[in-house]
Amino acid sequence: MKKKESTMTATTTLDDKKEEKDMKKNVPDGIPVEAGDRLMTVAEASRWLGCAASTLYLWSETGRIKSVRVGRLRKFRLEDLKDFADHNTEGSNLPGEVKE
């Protein structure tokens, strides 16, 4: 029995991986998802904010942070996480800023 030779090249493999990565960026109907439009899971959002997932659930249930319900799942937009972080930043003023 002869061993089947592989005709796949390294270039083909890299192209396949790129195509697979590009497909993951698309929603099922083929419309590309912009980076800022992608909904993050609770685990991703809590890691991004540096808080526990349970804290993030509490904040979203009480309306302290915006979230999106997708069926039973709760998701977060990166833009909403950034807004939350900006509005909850404390500390010294940056040079030239006057605290009112």
C-alpha positions in Angstrom: 0.0 0.0 0.0 1.5 3.3 -1.1 1.5 6.3 1.3 -0.5 9.2 0.0 1.6 12.2 -0.6 0.4 15.6 0.6 0.1 18.2 -2.0 -0.7 21.0 0.5 1.9 23.6 0.7 2.7 26.0 3.6 1.2 28.8 1.6 -2.1 26.9 1.2 -2.1 26.2 5.0 -1.6 29.9 5.8 -4.3 30.9 3.3 -6.7 28.3 4.9 -6.0 29.7 8.4 -6.5 33.3 7.2 -9.8 32.3 5.6 -10.9 30.5 8.7 -10.0 33.5 10.8 -11.9 35.8 8.5 -15.0 33.6 8.6 -15.0 33.8 12.4 -15.3 37.6 12.1 -18.5 37.2 10.1 -22.0 36.6 11.4 -23.8 33.6 9.8 -25.3 35.5 7.0 -21.9 36.8 5.9 -22.1 40.4 7.1 -18.8 41.4 8.6 -18.8 42.4 12.2 -16.8 45.5 13.1 -14.5 45.2 16.1 -16.5 47.7 18.2 -19.8 46.0 17.3 -18.9 42.6 18.5 -20.7 41.5 21.7 -18.4 40.3 24.5 -19.3 37.5 26.8 -19.5 38.0 30.6 -16.1 36.3 31.0 -14.5 38.6 28.3 -16.1 41.8 29.7 -15.2 41.0 33.3 -11.6 40.2 32.3 -11.5 43.5 30.3 -12.8 45.5 33.3 -10.8 43.5 35.9 -13.8 42.5 38.0 -15.5 39.3 38.9 -18.3 38.0 36.6 -20.7 38.0 39.5 -20.0 41.7 40.0 -20.6 42.4 36.3 -24.0 40.5 36.5 -25.0 42.6 39.5 -24.0 45.9 37.8 -26.0 44.9 34.6 -29.0 43.8 36.6 -29.1 47.0 38.5 -28.6 49.2 35.4 -25.2 50.4 36.5 -23.7 49.1 33.2 -25.4 48.6 29.9 -25.8 45.0 28.6 -27.6 43.2 25.8 -29.7 40.1 26.4 -29.4 37.4 23.7 -31.8 34.8 24.8 -30.6 33.7 28.2 -27.1 35.1 27.7 -26.0 38.6 28.7 -23.5 40.3 26.4 -21.6 43.6 26.5 -20.5 46.1 23.8 -16.9 47.3 24.1 -18.1 50.9 23.7 -20.4 50.5 26.7 -17.5 49.0 28.8 -15.3 52.0 27.8 -18.1 54.5 28.7 -18.6 52.7 32.1 -14.8 52.9 32.8 -14.6 56.6 31.7 -17.5 57.6 33.9 -16.2 55.7 36.9 -12.6 56.8 36.8 -11.3 58.5 39.9 -8.0 60.0 40.8 -5.9 62.9 40.2 -6.5 65.3 37.3 -4.4 65.2 34.2 -2.2 68.3 33.7 -4.4 71.1 32.5 -7.6 69.6 33.7 -9.6 71.5 36.3 -11.9 69.4 38.6 -15.2 71.1 39.2 
